[in-house]
């Protein structure tokens, strides 16, 4: 009697454990990225050109719509609702040349979503309010020569501004900073050609930094004190495809995908190289951090590789692209949980990657 009762309790406990695991794996959040698989193409007309990273953007709007913003060969800006799987709006021929870069900013004070679109070859940045797709500013001929590969937002002293890059083939111009009326309000002298740029706010120190990607190395600029802060360099590194700043509560890191096939992890404040992980023998491009422990990286050999940052090794290959992968972004989907969206270069379409449990359900 006692044995039978204990046996039933053990069986119930096992069933409850399996049920909890199923809920965790198929609910709103997927903790194990090794379950991610290719699902389908989301687009038919996407096109990227002269691009390094952020060739599309993915975000939840002030109205709780999950937007995917991308461009096509006609230079249209297309807004796509990821949940309803439909195109919401198209701004046709939005630039004179191909669009290379997008960047979103949630303006909480004015309750609006702002979007930067960049045309690298045309040296042109436009700022949009995505609620009605009004073009708020149109900055032309930002650099005298060369290309404008990327731009980003900076919120300093509750004032939002735009920062542009200055890739000019060995004859760099200053980095330029504009307010939301299109006025140039500041410049940062640079002796380097810059292709990637982003901002980072250190909450503990209350300091705004600009993270600058240069061919062979990375620099950071202390915007509060208006001076360069650190240089992140290792001999043999000859370029990068993506740079992300990660604050995992106890240490701030810069994570870089490099053209020599390595992921490099730097200590933000000391510029010390913390990790150097060999991924492959090809160029590395877009990266996406997953729950601070994992990293997806797009490679020149058309494979997305999943990297365990703690174990410092590749744990899975994701195949499905026909060109090298420029940009990878993560979303929390109410139906599929944590997902990836990625895009390759030129005519490659935006692809959705979801937990395999949902693919298996469809097959069943």
C-alpha positions in Angstrom: 0.0 0.0 0.0 2.7 2.4 1.0 4.9 1.4 -1.9 2.0 1.9 -4.4 1.3 5.3 -2.9 4.9 6.4 -3.2 5.1 5.1 -6.8 2.0 7.2 -7.7 3.5 10.3 -6.1 6.8 9.8 -8.0 4.9 9.4 -11.3 2.8 12.5 -10.6 6.0 14.4 -9.8 7.6 13.3 -13.1 4.5 14.3 -15.1 4.5 17.7 -13.4 8.2 18.2 -14.2 7.7 17.3 -17.9 4.7 19.7 -18.0 6.8 22.5 -16.5 9.6 21.8 -19.0 7.1 21.9 -21.9 5.7 25.2 -20.7 9.2 26.7 -20.3 10.2 25.5 -23.8 7.1 26.5 -25.7 5.9 29.6 -23.7 6.7 33.2 -24.2 10.4 32.8 -23.6 12.8 30.2 -25.0 15.8 29.8 -22.7 17.7 27.4 -25.0 18.8 28.9 -28.4 19.9 25.5 -29.6 16.2 24.8 -30.3 16.1 27.6 -33.0 15.5 26.4 -36.6 14.7 28.1 -39.9 10.9 28.6 -40.4 10.3 30.7 -43.5 11.1 33.8 -45.5 9.2 36.9 -44.4 9.8 39.0 -47.5 9.9 38.8 -51.3 11.5 42.1 -52.2 14.2 42.9 -49.6 17.5 44.3 -50.8 20.6 45.5 -49.0 23.6 47.4 -50.5 26.8 49.0 -49.2 25.8 47.7 -45.7 27.7 46.5 -42.6 25.0 46.1 -40.0 21.4 47.2 -39.1 20.3 46.8 -42.7 16.8 46.3 -41.2 15.4 47.2 -37.7 13.1 45.3 -35.4 11.3 46.9 -32.5 8.1 47.1 -30.4 6.5 50.5 -31.0 4.9 52.8 -28.5 1.6 51.3 -29.6 2.9 47.7 -28.9 3.2 46.8 -32.6 6.3 44.7 -33.5 7.7 46.5 -36.5 10.2 45.2 -39.0 11.6 48.0 -41.1 13.5 47.1 -44.3 14.1 48.4 -47.8 14.0 47.1 -51.4 15.7 47.8 -54.7 13.3 50.6 -55.4 14.6 52.4 -52.3 11.3 52.1 -50.5 11.1 52.1 -46.8 8.7 49.2 -45.9 7.1 48.8 -42.5 6.0 45.2 -41.7 3.9 44.0 -38.8 5.6 40.8 -37.6 2.5 39.6 -35.7 0.0 39.9 -38.5 2.5 39.1 -41.2 1.5 42.0 -43.4 3.0 45.2 -44.8 1.6 48.3 -43.0 3.2 51.0 -45.1 5.6 51.9 -47.9 7.5 55.1 -48.4 8.4 54.8 -52.1 11.7 56.2 -53.4 12.5 57.6 -50.0 16.2 58.2 -50.9 18.0 59.0 -54.2 20.4 56.1 -53.6 20.1 52.7 -52.0 19.4 52.6 -48.2 22.2 51.0 -46.2 21.1 51.4 -42.6 18.2 51.9 -40.2 18.1 52.8 -36.5 15.0 53.1 -34.2 14.6 55.3 -31.1 11.6 55.3 -28.7 10.9 58.9 -27.8 9.1 58.3 -24.5 8.7 62.0 -23.7 6.8 62.8 -26.9 5.3 59.2 -27.2 6.6 58.6 -30.7 8.8 56.2 -32.6 11.7 57.8 -34.5 13.6 56.1 -37.3 16.9 57.0 -39.0 17.4 55.9 -42.6 20.8 56.2 -44.1 21.9 56.2 -47.7 25.6 55.5 -47.6 26.6 56.4 -51.2 24.4 59.5 -51.2 25.8 60.9 -47.8 22.2 61.3 -46.8 20.3 60.8 -43.5 16.6 61.2 -43.0 14.6 61.2 -39.8 11.1 59.8 -39.8 8.1 59.7 -37.4 6.7 56.2 -38.1 3.2 57.1 -36.9 2.5 59.0 -40.0 5.8 58.6 -41.9 6.5 62.3 -41.8 10.1 63.1 -42.7 11.2 65.4 -39.9 14.7 66.2 -41.2 16.6 65.5 -44.4 20.4 65.9 -44.0 22.1 66.0 -47.4 25.8 65.9 -48.4 26.9 65.3 -44.8 30.5 64.4 -45.9 32.2 66.0 -48.8 33.5 62.7 -50.1 33.4 59.0 -49.3 30.5 57.2 -47.7 28.2 57.4 -44.7 27.8 53.8 -43.6 25.8 54.3 -40.4 24.2 56.7 -37.9 22.7 56.5 -34.4 20.8 58.4 -31.8 22.2 60.0 -28.7 20.0 61.3 -25.8 22.2 63.7 -23.8 20.7 65.9 -21.1 17.2 64.9 -22.3 18.0 66.2 -25.8 17.8 63.7 -28.7 20.4 64.1 -31.4 21.9 62.2 -34.4 25.5 61.1 -34.9 26.9 60.3 -38.4 30.0 58.4 -39.5 32.7 59.6 -41.9 34.2 56.9 -44.1 36.3 59.0 -46.5 39.1 56.7 -47.8 42.0 58.0 -45.7 40.9 61.6 -45.5 38.4 61.5 -42.6 36.2 64.4 -41.7 35.0 65.1 -38.1 32.1 63.1 -36.8 29.0 65.3 -37.0 26.2 65.6 -34.5 22.8 67.2 -35.3 19.7 68.1 -33.3 16.2 67.1 -34.4 15.8 70.3 -36.4 18.7 69.3 -38.5 21.2 71.8 -37.1 24.8 70.8 -36.6 25.4 71.2 -32.9 28.7 69.5 -32.3 31.7 67.8 -34.1 34.2 65.2 -32.9 37.6 65.3 -34.5 38.7 62.0 -35.9 41.9 60.8 -37.6 40.2 57.6 -38.7 37.6 56.4 -41.3 34.6 55.2 -39.3 32.1 52.7 -40.6 30.1 51.6 -37.5 28.9 53.8 -34.6 26.6 53.3 -31.6 26.1 54.9 -28.2 26.2 53.5 -24.7 25.1 54.9 -21.4 26.9 53.7 -18.2 24.2 53.9 -15.6 26.6 53.6 -12.7 28.9 56.4 -13.8 26.1 58.4 -15.5 28.4 58.9 -18.6 27.4 58.8 -22.2 29.8 57.0 -24.6 30.1 56.8 -28.3 31.4 53.4 -29.6 33.3 53.9 -32.9 34.1 51.1 -35.3 37.3 51.6 -37.4 38.9 49.2 -39.8 41.5 47.6 -37.5 40.2 48.6 -34.1 37.4 50.2 -31.9 37.5 53.4 -30.0 35.2 54.9 -27.3 34.5 58.6 -26.8 33.4 60.1 -23.5 30.7 62.5 -24.6 30.3 64.1 -21.1 34.0 65.1 -21.0 34.3 65.5 -24.8 37.4 63.3 -25.1 38.4 59.9 -26.4 38.3 57.2 -23.7 39.8 53.8 -24.8 41.2 52.0 -27.8 40.5 48.3 -28.4 43.1 46.7 -30.6 44.8 43.5 -31.3 47.5 43.0 -34.0 46.2 40.9 -36.9 42.6 42.1 -36.6 41.9 43.8 -40.0 38.2 44.7 -39.8 34.8 43.9 -38.3 31.2 43.4 -39.3 29.4 44.2 -36.1 30.0 45.8 -32.7 27.7 45.5 -29.6 28.0 46.8 -26.1 26.8 44.5 -23.3 26.1 45.4 -19.7 25.6 42.1 -17.8 25.4 44.0 -14.4 28.8 43.2 -13.1 31.0 43.9 -16.2 30.5 46.1 -19.3 31.8 44.4 -22.5 32.3 45.2 -26.1 31.6 42.2 -28.4 33.0 42.4 -31.9 32.7 40.1 -34.9 35.9 40.3 -36.9 37.0 39.7 -40.5 39.7 37.2 -39.3 37.0 34.8 -38.2 37.2 35.6 -34.4 34.7 36.9 -31.9 36.5 39.3 -29.6 35.2 40.3 -26.2 36.7 43.4 -24.6 36.4 44.9 -21.1 34.8 48.3 -21.8 36.6 50.3 -19.1 40.1 48.7 -19.2 40.2 47.8 -23.0 41.6 44.4 -22.0 40.8 41.5 -24.4 38.7 39.1 -22.2 37.9 36.4 -24.8 38.9 35.5 -28.4 36.8 32.8 -29.9 37.6 31.2 -33.2 34.4 30.8 -35.3 35.6 29.9 -38.8 38.1 30.9 -41.4 35.8 33.4 -43.1 34.7 37.0 -42.4 32.2 37.5 -39.6 29.3 40.0 -39.9 26.1 40.5 -38.0 25.8 39.4 -34.4 22.9 39.0 -31.9 23.4 38.5 -28.2 21.0 35.9 -26.6 20.3 36.2 -22.9 23.9 37.4 -22.3 25.2 33.8 -22.5 24.9 33.0 -26.2 25.7 34.8 -29.4 24.5 34.2 -33.0 27.0 35.4 -35.6 26.5 35.6 -39.4 29.4 34.3 -41.4 30.7 34.8 -45.0 30.2 31.1 -45.7 26.4 31.6 -45.5 26.1 29.9 -42.0 24.7 31.5 -38.8 26.7 30.0 -35.9 25.5 29.8 -32.3 28.3 30.5 -29.9 28.3 29.7 -26.1 30.2 32.6 -24.7 30.9 30.9 -21.4 32.2 27.7 -23.0 33.9 29.8 -25.7 32.9 27.5 -28.6 30.4 27.1 -31.5 27.6 24.8 -30.4 25.4 24.8 -33.5 25.3 25.8 -37.2 22.1 27.3 -38.8 21.8 26.9 -42.5 19.3 28.5 -44.8 21.0 31.6 -46.3 22.4 31.8 -49.8 24.7 34.8 -49.2 26.7 36.0 -46.2 24.5 37.2 -43.3 24.7 41.0 -42.6 22.2 41.5 -39.8 20.6 39.3 -37.1 18.0 40.5 -34.6 16.0 38.9 -31.8 12.3 39.4 -30.9 9.9 38.0 -28.3 6.9 36.7 -30.3 3.7 36.0 -28.4 3.2 32.8 -30.3 6.7 31.5 -30.9 8.6 32.9 -27.9 12.2 34.1 -28.5 12.9 34.2 -32.3 15.5 35.5 -34.7 15.1 37.4 -37.9 18.2 37.6 -40.2 19.1 38.9 -43.7 21.9 38.3 -46.1 23.5 40.7 -48.6 22.0 42.0 -51.8 18.8 40.0 -52.9 18.7 37.8 -49.8 15.3 37.9 -48.0 14.6 38.4 -44.4 14.2 35.0 -42.7 12.4 33.9 -39.5 14.0 31.4 -37.1 11.8 29.9 -34.4 11.8 27.1 -31.7 11.6 23.7 -33.4 8.7 22.6 -31.2 6.4 24.9 -33.3 7.8 23.5 -36.6 7.2 20.0 -35.3 3.6 20.9 -34.4 3.0 22.1 -38.0 4.4 18.9 -39.4 2.2 16.8 -37.1 
